[in-house]
Amino acid sequence: MNYQRIHDAIIDRARNRTLLGYRERHHVIPRCLGGTDESENLVELTAREHYVVHKLLVELYPTESKLVYAFWMMARGVSNSKYERDYYVSNRDYESARQLFSKVSSAKQKGKVLSAKHKKALSLAAKTRKTRIPIKHSEATKQKLSALWLGTTRSEEDRKKISDGQRGKKHKIIKCPHCGKDGGNRTMKRWHFDNCKTLKSSNNYLS
């Protein structure tokens, strides 16, 4: 397949038209290959065309890490707050982009030695990064989940696995302000504090 011919045909078509509605600006000669921001080196493409052009570029320059990175970001970021992309990325394209990105990233990092300062910064970033997004269930969902587990019991094997997995871990102990019970952070916040039966009984009594 002549990737260069297809690429040039898309660019030539873009230079001889005026797009209405959503469009994305593209460097005909990528900046990583020496292209500039001059108007002669810029064209406006549809979201689908922009994706196809970058797919063609990594076929033409498979070792150019910046082009591979751009294609990978387009393959995994079809929709976000900045772009209104509505094209479809096939499983094959996604896998290809991911593997190519992994390959060039690995080659780029090979032989590099991180300084102690850099390692410390990476460690701090990993420790402070919020990886979990708290999930808030509706009351109806909570009732369904509760009914699902009602009357079920864990086998001795499951209990042993849970026990072995938690052994040696240090858990933060907190106290419920309503009933005074102590316990682990996650369990206490699930069954006590705002969900404490003592608090609910008091509220029912006052009402």
SERO-4910 file (N, C-alpha, C, O; in steps of 0.05 Angstrom, whole numbers):
BEGIN
 pado doro    nc1    nc2    nc3   cac1   cac2   cac3    cc1    cc2    cc3    oc1    oc2    oc3
  Met    A     17    -24      0      0      0      0     18     25      0     37     26     15
  Asn    A     11     44    -17     26     69    -18     16     89      2     -2    105     -4
  Tyr    A     27     88     26     18    106     48     23    135     41      6    152     48
  Gln    A     45    141     28     52    169     22     31    181      3     23    204      5
  Arg    A     23    165    -17      4    175    -37    -23    181    -24    -36    201    -30
  Ile    A    -32    163     -6    -58    168      8    -56    192     26    -74    209     27
  His    A    -33    195     40    -28    218     57    -30    244     41    -44    263     49
  Asp    A    -16    245     19    -15    269      2    -42    276     -9    -49    299    -12
  Ala    A    -58    256    -16    -84    260    -28   -102    274     -7   -118    292    -14
  Ile    A   -101    265     18   -117    277     39   -109    306     44   -126    324     47
  Ile    A    -83    311     44    -72    338     48    -80    357     25    -89    379     30
  Asp    A    -78    347      0    -85    363    -23   -114    371    -23   -122    393    -29
  Arg    A   -131    352    -15   -160    357    -14   -166    378      7   -183    395      3
  Ala    A   -151    377     30   -156    396     52   -148    424     44   -159    444     54
  Arg    A   -128    427     26   -118    453     18   -137    467     -1   -135    492     -5
  Asn    A   -155    452    -13   -173    464    -33   -202    464    -25   -220    460    -41
  Arg    A   -207    469      0   -234    470     10   -235    487     35   -215    494     47
  Thr    A   -259    493     44   -264    507     70   -282    490     86   -305    485     79
  Leu    A   -272    481    109   -288    464    127   -307    481    144   -299    502    155
  Leu    A   -331    472    147   -351    485    165   -355    467    189   -353    442    187
  Gly    A   -359    478    212   -363    463    236   -337    454    249   -317    468    246
  Tyr    A   -338    432    263   -314    423    278   -291    415    260   -296    401    240
  Arg    A   -267    424    266   -243    417    251   -219    418    269   -219    430    290
  Glu    A   -198    405    260   -173    404    275   -149    413    257   -148    405    234
  Arg    A   -131    428    269   -108    438    253    -86    418    253    -80    405    274
  His    A    -74    414    230    -53    394    227    -29    405    213    -31    421    194
  His    A     -5    398    223     20    405    210     26    385    187     29    361    192
  Val    A     28    395    163     33    378    140     59    363    143     61    339    142
  Ile    A     80    379    149    106    367    157    107    369    187    109    392    197
  Pro    A    106    348    201    106    349    231    130    365    242    152    364    230
  Arg    A    125    378    264    147    394    276    171    377    283    194    386    282
  Cys    A    166    352    291    188    334    299    205    326    275    227    316    278
  Leu    A    194    332    250    209    326    226    219    352    213    228    352    190
  Gly    A    218    374    228    227    399    217    206    418    207    213    440    197
  Gly    A    181    411    210    159    429    201    157    453    219    165    454    242
  Thr    A    145    474    207    142    500    221    112    505    227     95    490    219
  Asp    A    107    528    240     80    536    246     69    556    225     49    569    229
  Glu    A     84    559    203     75    577    181     49    567    169     44    543    169
  Ser    A     34    585    159      7    578    148      9    559    124     -9    542    120
  Glu    A     32    560    109     35    541     87     38    512     96     34    494     80
  Asn    A     45    509    122     49    482    132     25    472    149     27    452    162
  Leu    A      3    487    148    -20    480    164    -44    475    147    -49    490    127
  Val    A    -60    455    154    -85    450    140   -106    443    161    -99    435    184
  Glu    A   -131    446    154   -153    439    172   -165    413    163   -173    409    139
  Leu    A   -168    394    182   -178    367    175   -202    361    193   -205    372    215
  Thr    A   -219    343    184   -240    332    201   -226    314    222   -203    307    219
  Ala    A   -241    307    243   -230    290    264   -221    263    252   -199    253    259
  Arg    A   -237    252    235   -231    226    223   -206    228    205   -188    211    206
  Glu    A   -205    249    188   -181    253    171   -156    256    187   -135    245    180
  His    A   -158    272    209   -134    276    226   -124    250    237   -100    245    238
  Tyr    A   -142    233    246   -134    207    257   -121    190    235   -101    177    240
  Val    A   -133    189    211   -123    173    189    -95    182    181    -77    166    176
  Val    A    -91    209    180    -65    220    172    -44    212    192    -22    205    184
  His    A    -50    213    218    -30    205    238    -25    175    237     -3    166    243
  Lys    A    -45    160    230    -41    131    227    -22    126    203     -5    108    205
  Leu    A    -25    141    182     -7    139    159     21    148    166     41    136    156
  Leu    A     23    168    182     50    179    189     66    158    205     90    157    201
  Val    A     53    143    222     69    123    237     76     99    220     95     85    226
  Glu    A     61     95    198     68     75    179     93     84    164    111     68    157
  Leu    A     95    110    158    117    121    143    142    125    161    165    122    152
  Tyr    A    137    132    187    159    138    205    155    122    231    150    135    252
  Pro    A    157     96    231    150     80    254    169     83    278    162     74    300
  Thr    A    192     95    274    211     98    296    212    126    307    226    132    326
  Glu    A    195    144    296    194    172    306    175    172    330    151    171    328
  Ser    A    187    174    354    172    171    379    150    192    382    129    185    393
  Lys    A    154    216    374    134    237    377    109    232    360     87    238    368
  Leu    A    114    222    336     91    215    319     76    191    330     51    190    329
  Val    A     91    171    340     78    148    352     62    156    377     39    147    381
  Tyr    A     73    174    393     59    184    417     33    198    409     12    194    421
  Ala    A     35    215    388     11    230    379    -11    211    370    -35    215    376
  Phe    A     -3    190    355    -23    171    345    -35    155    368    -59    149    368
  Trp    A    -19    148    388    -28    133    411    -48    150    427    -69    139    436
  Met    A    -42    176    430    -61    193    445    -87    196    430   -108    198    442
  Met    A    -86    197    403   -111    200    388   -127    174    389   -152    175    389
  Ala    A   -113    151    389   -127    125    390   -141    121    417   -162    108    418
  Arg    A   -129    131    438   -141    126    465   -157    150    475   -172    147    495
  Gly    A   -155    173    462   -170    196    471   -189    206    451   -188    229    442
  Val    A   -207    189    442   -227    196    422   -243    220    430   -249    238    415
  Ser    A   -251    221    456   -267    243    466   -255    253    492   -249    238    510
  Asn    A   -252    279    493   -244    292    518   -254    321    518   -269    329    500
  Ser    A   -247    337    538   -257    364    540   -248    382    518   -261    403    513
  Lys    A   -225    376    506   -213    393    485   -223    387    457   -228    405    441
  Tyr    A   -226    361    451   -233    352    424   -261    340    423   -270    329    442
  Glu    A   -273    343    400   -299    331    395   -297    309    374   -310    310    353
  Arg    A   -280    290    379   -275    269    360   -297    248    360   -305    238    382
  Asp    A   -307    240    337   -329    222    335   -322    197    318   -340    183    310
  Tyr    A   -297    193    312   -289    170    295   -288    145    312   -287    146    337
  Tyr    A   -288    122    299   -287     96    312   -259     85    310   -247     84    288
  Val    A   -248     77    333   -221     64    334   -225     34    337   -236     25    358
  Ser    A   -217     19    318   -220    -10    319   -202    -22    340   -182    -10    348
  Asn    A   -208    -46    349   -191    -61    368   -163    -65    357   -144    -64    371
  Arg    A   -162    -71    331   -137    -76    318   -119    -51    318    -95    -52    324
  Asp    A   -132    -27    311   -117     -2    311   -107      5    339    -84     14    343
  Tyr    A   -125      1    359   -118      8    386    -94     -9    396    -75      1    407
  Glu    A    -95    -35    390    -74    -53    398    -48    -46    384    -26    -46    396
  Ser    A    -50    -40    358    -26    -33    342    -13     -7    354     11     -6    357
  Ala    A    -30     13    359    -19     38    370     -6     34    397     15     45    403
  Arg    A    -19     17    414     -8     12    441     19     -3    439     37      4    453
  Gln    A     21    -23    422     45    -38    420     68    -21    408     91    -23    417
  Leu    A     61     -5    389     82     12    377     92     33    397    116     39    398
  Phe    A     73     44    412     81     64    432     99     51    454    119     63    462
  Ser    A     91     27    462    107     12    482    135      7    471    155      9    486
  Lys    A    137      0    446    163     -7    433    181     17    432    205     15    440
  Val    A    171     40    422    188     63    420    195     75    447    217     86    451
  Ser    A    176     73    466    182     83    493    204     67    506    221     78    520
  Ser    A    202     41    503    223     23    514    250     29    502    270     30    516
  Ala    A    251     33    476    276     39    462    288     66    471    312     69    473
  Lys    A    270     85    476    278    111    484    290    111    513    308    126    518
  Gln    A    279     94    530    287     93    558    311     75    563    324     75    584
  Lys    A    317     58    543    338     38    546    365     51    551    373     69    536
  Gly    A    378     42    572    405     52    579    405     78    596    426     87    605
  Lys    A    381     89    600    380    114    616    382    107    646    371     87    655
  Val    A    397    124    660    400    120    689    388    144    703    396    167    699
  Leu    A    368    139    719    354    161    733    370    170    757    382    154    771
  Ser    A    370    196    761    384    208    784    368    202    809    344    196    808
  Ala    A    380    204    832    367    200    857    344    220    861    323    213    872
  Lys    A    348    245    852    327    265    854    303    258    837    280    262    845
  His    A    308    247    812    287    240    795    271    216    806    246    216    805
  Lys    A    285    197    817    272    173    829    254    182    853    232    172    856
  Lys    A    264    201    869    249    210    892    224    224    883    203    221    895
  Ala    A    226    240    861    203    255    851    182    235    840    158    239    844
  Leu    A    190    214    826    172    194    816    158    179    839    134    173    837
  Ser    A    174    173    860    162    159    883    141    176    897    120    166    905
  Leu    A    147    202    900    129    220    913    103    223    897     81    223    908
  Ala    A    106    225    870     83    228    853     65    203    854     40    205    854
  Ala    A     77    179    856     62    154    857     47    152    884     25    142    885
  Lys    A     60    162    905     47    160    932     24    179    935      4    173    949
  Thr    A     26    202    922      5    223    926    -16    222    904    -36    236    905
  Arg    A    -12    205    884    -31    203    862    -57    190    871    -57    170    884
  Lys    A    -79    202    864   -105    191    870   -114    172    848   -121    181    826
  Thr    A   -114    147    853   -120    127    833   -149    118    834   -160    107    815
  Arg    A   -161    121    857   -189    112    860   -209    135    860   -205    155    874
  Ile    A   -230    132    845   -252    152    845   -274    141    862   -285    119    856
  Pro    A   -281    155    884   -302    145    902   -329    141    887   -337    159    872
  Ile    A   -341    119    892   -367    113    879   -390    118    899   -389    108    921
  Lys    A   -409    134    891   -432    139    908   -456    126    896   -466    133    874
  His    A   -466    105    911   -490     91    902   -515    104    911   -516    117    932
  Ser    A   -536    102    895   -562    112    903   -573     94    924   -563     72    928
  Glu    A   -594    103    938   -607     87    959   -618     61    948   -617     40    960
  Ala    A   -629     63    923   -641     39    911   -619     18    905   -623     -6    909
  Thr    A   -596     28    896   -573     10    890   -563     -3    916   -557    -27    917
  Lys    A   -561     13    937   -552      3    963   -570    -20    973   -561    -40    983
  Gln    A   -596    -16    969   -615    -36    978   -613    -62    962   -615    -84    972
  Lys    A   -608    -59    936   -604    -82    918   -579    -98    926   -579   -122    928
  Leu    A   -557    -83    932   -532    -96    940   -535   -110    967   -525   -132    971
  Ser    A   -550    -97    985   -554   -108   1011   -571   -134   1009   -564   -154   1022
  Ala    A   -592   -133    992   -609   -157    989   -593   -180    975   -599   -203    981
  Leu    A   -574   -172    958   -559   -193    944   -542   -209    963   -539   -233    959
  Trp    A   -531   -196    984   -513   -210   1002   -527   -220   1028   -515   -234   1044
  Leu    A   -552   -212   1031   -567   -220   1055   -569   -250   1058   -578   -263   1039
  Gly    A   -561   -260   1081   -563   -289   1086   -539   -305   1076   -538   -329   1081
  Thr    A   -521   -293   1061   -498   -308   1051   -475   -308   1072   -473   -290   1088
  Thr    A   -460   -329   1071   -437   -332   1090   -413   -340   1074   -415   -354   1054
  Arg    A   -389   -331   1083   -364   -338   1070   -355   -365   1080   -358   -373   1103
  Ser    A   -343   -380   1062   -332   -406   1069   -307   -403   1086   -295   -381   1086
  Glu    A   -299   -424   1100   -275   -422   1116   -250   -416   1099   -232   -402   1107
  Glu    A   -250   -427   1075   -228   -422   1056   -225   -392   1049   -203   -381   1049
  Asp    A   -249   -380   1043   -249   -351   1036   -240   -334   1060   -224   -315   1057
  Arg    A   -249   -342   1084   -242   -327   1108   -212   -328   1113   -199   -309   1121
  Lys    A   -201   -352   1108   -172   -356   1113   -156   -339   1093   -136   -327   1100
  Lys    A   -165   -339   1067   -151   -323   1047   -151   -293   1054   -131   -279   1051
  Ile    A   -174   -284   1063   -177   -255   1071   -159   -249   1095   -145   -229   1095
  Ser    A   -159   -267   1114   -143   -264   1138   -113   -263   1131    -98   -246   1141
  Asp    A   -105   -283   1114    -76   -284   1106    -68   -259   1091    -45   -250   1094
  Gly    A    -86   -249   1074    -80   -225   1058    -77   -200   1075    -62   -182   1068
  Gln    A    -92   -199   1097    -91   -175   1114    -70   -177   1136    -64   -157   1149
  Arg    A    -59   -201   1141    -40   -205   1162    -15   -188   1158     -3   -189   1136
  Gly    A     -7   -173   1178     17   -158   1176     13   -129   1166     30   -112   1168
  Lys    A    -11   -124   1156    -17    -97   1147    -25    -79   1170    -38    -88   1189
  Lys    A    -16    -54   1169    -23    -35   1190    -47    -18   1181    -46     -3   1161
  His    A    -69    -20   1196    -93     -6   1189    -97     17   1209    -92     15   1233
  Lys    A   -107     39   1198   -113     62   1215   -138     56   1231   -159     50   1220
  Ile    A   -136     59   1258   -159     54   1275   -172     80   1282   -160     99   1290
  Ile    A   -199     81   1277   -214    105   1283   -238     98   1301   -246     75   1302
  Lys    A   -249    118   1315   -271    114   1333   -296    127   1323   -296    150   1314
  Cys    A   -318    113   1324   -344    124   1316   -353    144   1338   -354    137   1361
  Pro    A   -360    168   1330   -368    188   1350   -396    183   1362   -404    196   1381
  His    A   -411    165   1350   -439    160   1359   -441    136   1378   -456    137   1397
  Cys    A   -426    115   1372   -428     91   1390   -402     85   1404   -402     68   1422
  Gly    A   -380     99   1397   -355     95   1411   -339     71   1403   -319     65   1415
  Lys    A   -348     56   1382   -334     32   1374   -309     39   1358   -309     58   1342
  Asp    A   -287     24   1362   -263     27   1347   -262      7   1324   -273    -15   1326
  Gly    A   -248     14   1302   -245     -5   1280   -229      7   1257   -220     30   1259
  Gly    A   -225     -9   1237   -210      0   1213   -224     22   1198   -248     24   1199
  Asn    A   -209     38   1184   -219     61   1171   -241     55   1151   -263     68   1152
  Arg    A   -237     35   1134   -257     30   1113   -283     18   1125   -305     26   1117
  Thr    A   -280     -1   1143   -303    -14   1155   -319      6   1172   -344      6   1170
  Met    A   -305     22   1188   -319     41   1205   -335     61   1189   -358     68   1197
  Lys    A   -323     71   1167   -338     91   1152   -361     79   1136   -379     93   1128
  Arg    A   -359     53   1133   -382     40   1119   -405     35   1137   -428     39   1129
  Trp    A   -400     26   1162   -421     17   1180   -426     37   1203   -446     34   1217
  His    A   -408     56   1207   -411     75   1229   -411    103   1219   -417    108   1196
  Phe    A   -404    122   1237   -405    151   1230   -433    158   1220   -452    154   1235
  Asp    A   -437    167   1195   -463    175   1185   -482    152   1182   -506    155   1180
  Asn    A   -471    127   1180   -487    103   1177   -491     88   1203   -502     66   1203
  Cys    A   -483     99   1225   -484     86   1251   -513     81   1260   -530     99   1258
  Lys    A   -518     57   1269   -545     50   1278   -554     66   1302   -577     73   1305
  Thr    A   -534     73   1319   -540     90   1343   -550    117   1334   -570    127   1346
  Leu    A   -537    129   1314   -546    155   1304   -573    153   1291   -590    170   1296
  Lys    A   -579    132   1276   -604    129   1263   -627    125   1283   -649    135   1280
  Ser    A   -620    110   1304   -641    105   1325   -647    131   1339   -670    137   1345
  Ser    A   -627    148   1344   -631    174   1357   -648    192   1339   -666    206   1349
  Asn    A   -643    192   1313   -658    209   1294   -687    200   1293   -705    216   1291
  Asn    A   -691    173   1293   -719    163   1292   -734    170   1317   -758    176   1316
  Tyr    A   -720    170   1340   -732    177   1365   -740    207   1366   -762    214   1375
  Leu    A   -722    224   1356   -727    253   1356   -749    260   1337   -764    280   1341
  Ser    A   -752    244   1315   -773    251   1295   -800    241   1305   -820    245   1291
***
